[in-house]
Amino acid sequence: MNLSKCKIILFFIAVLVLVSCEEKSAQKIEEKTAIPVQVREVKLQDIAQVLEYVGNIKAKDEAIIYPKVNGKVIEKVKEDGALISKGEAIVYLDRDEVGLKYEKAPVESTLNGIIGRVYVDIGSQVDLQTSIALVVSMDKVKIDLDVPEKYLAKISIGQTANVNIDAYPDEEFTGHVTKISPVIDLDTRTAPVEVTVDNPEHRLKSGMFAKVKLIIQSRQKTAVILKEAIIGKDPETYVFTVKDNKASLKKITLGFHQDSLYEVKDGLAEGDLVVIMGQQRLKEGDSVNPEK
């Protein structure tokens, strides 16, 4: 091999080494300048739009009991918490009626239930306007909600409601919509809606705090993303997606949401990688170092 050929071969070797070094250097620079981001894969799952409310448990039926005659309480038959039947006496009165033969007058319950409270004691003087007792029927309890008018068309009698009670943190009770007011409050633009829950064991008590969820619509197997991924405000909403370690800004169309999950009606497909953290520093085409 003559000298000129050796020089040519050495030249090409030098060029290849130089190109390889430049590529490795560029790769290292790109790795150093790649922006770290967290990504989440778009998945198809069920999602529901839920209205959430808080309220107090009340007896489905309750009545304040009043006497039919004036007089003085001479006997208490029932105490707070006692079971009582319709027509059964709660207290007896000595009537303030002159000229009549003495006969103690009963003050009777007007419904079956439980004595919630007896308001009078022996010796109390009462008249026709005196509240003697509160009787409640606890076989069913209710929760009153004020629902905005824009949602009323999506609520119907018999609709299921999920009820959580602070006293029973590990349980969820099922109720149903039993009343929807036909009248809208002009100040709040809401209408009263009543949810009733069966309570055969009387575990739910009047006054307990309740959280109520009404499912007004649902989707099955739809694309969802986390709220953290969304940029902008509806209808101008965007996300950054990642493919081949490059960021791309995509416009999306959102549907309804459930907690932190948002339905994506258009713009994304199952399996797309969406940036959920670090997108504030991104622009179209940026190199990224994605971490799931």
Helices and strands as residue ranges (DSSP letters): H 3-33, E 35-41, E 43-56, E 58-65, E 71-76, E 83-84, E 89-95, E 105-108, E 113-118, E 125-126, E 133-148, H 149-152, E 160-165, E 168-180, E 190-198, E 209-226, G 227-229, E 231-233, E 236-243, E 246-258, E 261-266, E 273-277, G 279-281, E 288-291
